[in-house]
Amino acid sequence: MKKDFDTWNAKKKKLEEVSEKFLFKTGDIWWCSVGLNVRVESCGKGENYQRPVLVLKKLSAESFIGIPLSTQEKVGSWFIDITVRGEKRYALLYQIRMFSTSRFQRRFATLDDTDFSRVKQKLEALLELSNHHQSRSPGSVGESQK
């Protein structure tokens, strides 16, 4: 299926002009205009190219680190199932990125503390963020070369 990037580009230009301020917090799930993206990157659906996104970390009043969600069953180490409004969803951990609140369309839900902790723990393990994980592999950013 050929993607219509021109239509998405027109929508994205309108998002750039959004001046509305949103009240949001870590753990919220918002319908966001994530857009039409390249190859394996998750895309939004419908007229506004929307997908629910979990607010993992609020960075400022206008930005956050988010994880897109899917209703399609996903199996593998880069996915985790969560329950939102009584329905199973899947956090696409490999799609984590920074978002502008200009992409917000409407608040969908707030993830319960248990599932939010599970998401953070799995992401921490996958990204090897804890001190108890192995040191950097050769050639990692920040490692001196001899």
C-alpha positions, -999 to 999 in steps of 0.1 A, spaced: 0 0 0 14 34 -10 15 59 18 1 94 13 28 114 29 16 147 13 -17 145 32 1 138 65 25 167 58 -5 191 55 -19 178 88 16 180 105 19 217 94 -14 224 113 -1 206 144 29 230 144 4 259 148 -13 244 179 -10 268 208 -32 251 233 -17 241 266 -25 207 279 -25 194 315 -10 159 315 10 137 337 32 106 337 11 75 332 -16 92 311 -26 77 278 -35 102 250 -47 98 215 -19 115 196 -14 123 159 17 102 155 16 105 117 25 85 87 60 72 93 87 53 75 88 15 71 87 -2 105 79 29 125 44 28 140 19 49 122 -13 65 133 -47 56 118 -77 75 105 -81 111 94 -57 125 121 -32 96 119 -39 88 156 -26 61 180 -28 59 218 5 69 234 16 63 270 33 92 287 64 76 302 81 108 314 69 144 313 99 165 301 82 199 301 48 215 297 51 209 260 70 176 256 72 141 269 88 107 263 61 84 251 55 48 241 29 41 213 3 14 221 -15 -12 199 -45 -34 202 -29 -60 179 -13 -88 199 25 -85 199 49 -112 211 85 -106 218 109 -90 242 102 -54 229 64 -56 238 45 -58 270 8 -63 275 -11 -39 296 -48 -34 305 -64 -1 296 -101 4 304 -105 -34 308 -90 -42 274 -56 -57 266 -32 -34 247 4 -38 238 31 -12 246 55 -9 216 87 -5 237 109 -3 206 90 28 194 99 49 225 105 86 216 100 122 224 67 138 215 53 173 215 20 179 232 9 195 200 2 160 188 -24 155 216 -59 149 203 -77 138 235 -70 121 268 -79 84 267 -70 69 301 -45 67 329 -25 35 333 -28 18 367 3 19 389 10 -19 386 11 -19 348 30 14 347 57 -2 370 58 -33 347 64 -11 316 92 8 333 109 -24 347 108 -41 313 121 -10 295 149 -6 320 160 -42 315 158 -40 277 178 -8 276 202 -20 303 197 11 324 203 -5 358 237 -5 374 236 -43 377 237 -48 339 269 -55 320 292 -26 310 292 -11 276 300 -33 246 331 -23 226 326 7 205 298 21 226 292 59 227 314 75 253 340 47 255 375 57 248 392 40 219 428 28 223 
